[in-house]
Amino acid sequence: MATRSPGDPQRREHVLTAALQVFARYGFRKASMDEVARAADISRPGLYFLFATKEELFRATVEHELRQGIAAVTDALAAPHLSLRERLVAAFDRWLGRYIEPGVSDVGVLIETSAAPVGGLLAEYAARFDLLVAKAIARHADAIRAERGTPEAVAAVLHATATGWKHQVTGREEFHERMDTAIHLILEDRTATG
């Protein structure tokens, strides 16, 4: 075991990463603090020093995953070498598409079904995501077909579309193709170049 202090941010990150895998494998109810401690290579008292309860650990784990998703979305939307359409496809991939691949789909299910233990956290981060997408679209307001609505409405429709397709596609490539089509239908063709 590493000789880091319990409050070390790297140690905390390691514990949250291990906890995510344990919660994804067993679900919130069946996962135990003992299993998380073993997976994180930390003593059980050390784990309880960081997180007083399983509920606190679970909330921190889900929030950590959501925060990473928002950071990845922010990076995708800021990519200057990509067109708006490409940035939007990348943003939806980083937010939802990453959970389509085998091995991580359990994480996506865990996050989707964890509303009770984490309260309004999921809605809060989904709203942050929609706001980031709406701002990216608003910067290219001329790209939106006027009859399609406000950037906020377009972001909400695309988010709902992506959420539905996430459960229907067989892989990440198909998810990209479908999101590209949806974005193309809503935005003007000129977004392909800027």
Stockholm file with secondary structure:
# STOCKHOLM 1.0

chainA/1-194         MATRSPGDPQRREHVLTAALQVFARYGFRKASMDEVARAADISRPGLYFLFATKEELFRATVEHELRQGIAAVTDALAAPHLSLRERLVAAFDRWLGRYIEPGVSDVGVLIETSAAPVGGLLAEYAARFDLLVAKAIARHADAIRAERGTPEAVAAVLHATATGWKHQVTGREEFHERMDTAIHLILEDRTATG
#=GR chainA/1-194 SS CCCCCTTCHHHHHHHHHHHHHHHHHHHHHHCCHHHHHHHHTCCHHHHHHHCSSHHHHHHHHHHHHHHHHHHHHHHHHTCTTSCHHHHHHHHHHHHTGGGTSTTTHHHHHHHHTCHHHHTTHHHHHHHHHHHHHHHHHHTTGGGBCGGGCCHHHHHHHHHHHHHHHHTTCSSHHHHHHHHHHHHHHHBCGGGGGC
#=GC SS_cons         CCCCCTTCHHHHHHHHHHHHHHHHHHHHHHCCHHHHHHHHTCCHHHHHHHCSSHHHHHHHHHHHHHHHHHHHHHHHHTCTTSCHHHHHHHHHHHHTGGGTSTTTHHHHHHHHTCHHHHTTHHHHHHHHHHHHHHHHHHTTGGGBCGGGCCHHHHHHHHHHHHHHHHTTCSSHHHHHHHHHHHHHHHBCGGGGGC
//
